[in-house]
């Protein structure tokens, strides 16, 4: 946190705790970068959005990998509504006859 303070960045400790949880969720410490958490995502577009875009897309095309578009990042990339929060339910109001 000393580095963050010297850079005059104000980061909430809860953010750091969340990042630490993600990095250690599988029983060992993993990096956030392409060889760790971000590089192991199941979605082609989510991996490509992080780093080395061309490599991820080319490899996926060669092996015929499909993206189910189930996450937030990939749906934003293709311009679809994200099925999260108010977008995750279908709610209809049917007024009662008086």
Buried (B, 14 or more C-beta within 10 A) or exposed (E): EEEEEEEEEEEEEEEEEEEEEBBEEEEEEBEEEBEEBBBEBEBBBBBBBBEEEEEBBEBBEEEEEEBEBEBEBBBEBEEEEBEEEEEEEEEEEEEEEE
